[in-house]
Amino acid sequence: MTTYLAGIDFNAPSHEVARLLIGVTVLVDGVGGRIVETEAYDREDPASHTYNGPTIRNAAMFGPSAHAYVYRSYGIHWCLNFVCREEGHGAGVLIRAIEPLHGLETMAARRKLDDPRLLTSGPGRVCQALGITREHNGKPLALPPFQLLPRDAVAPDLPVAAGPRIGISKAMDTPWRFGVARSPYLSKPFR
């Protein structure tokens, strides 16, 4: 299976992949948009689900790169990660927010709201809007229902900001959160 998608080598370190994903379009069954916010995690990172080794829950993160790792956060929201590095390493990129561009009516119906700024501004919202569930866990990003499209003509000029990750209690100062600096679709503005 390929590890090179949308112009990105998913075998690279997760913080590099996280930055390169900004501006890439992610679609699930044709619904999605431009990635505007990500966070990187690695096995040596105490904030990562893989820090203590493989479990049933995090097994997909130890699988081949360029696959989905989907988990339930606080028993409420699904969260989508893209697996990075070589098989067995345990690294990934959390998709925190996208700019909704494709299938807005479907996203609005799933989220039960119309404000485009609130459709996909947070990892739980992304999954709800795109219809992502545990069924997507472990699936290759190179095959349907997923589709990753390279940055379009607008995306190369997007100003990428970096800063500390959000909502974690360990390694809070690691600057592995990346995003479009002034995007109205971010889960939280950059300082």
Summary of the structure (lengths in Angstrom):
residues: 191
radius of gyration: 14.9
end to end distance: 38.7
largest distance: 41.2
contacts: 640
relative contact order: 0.24
helix: 19%
strand: 31%
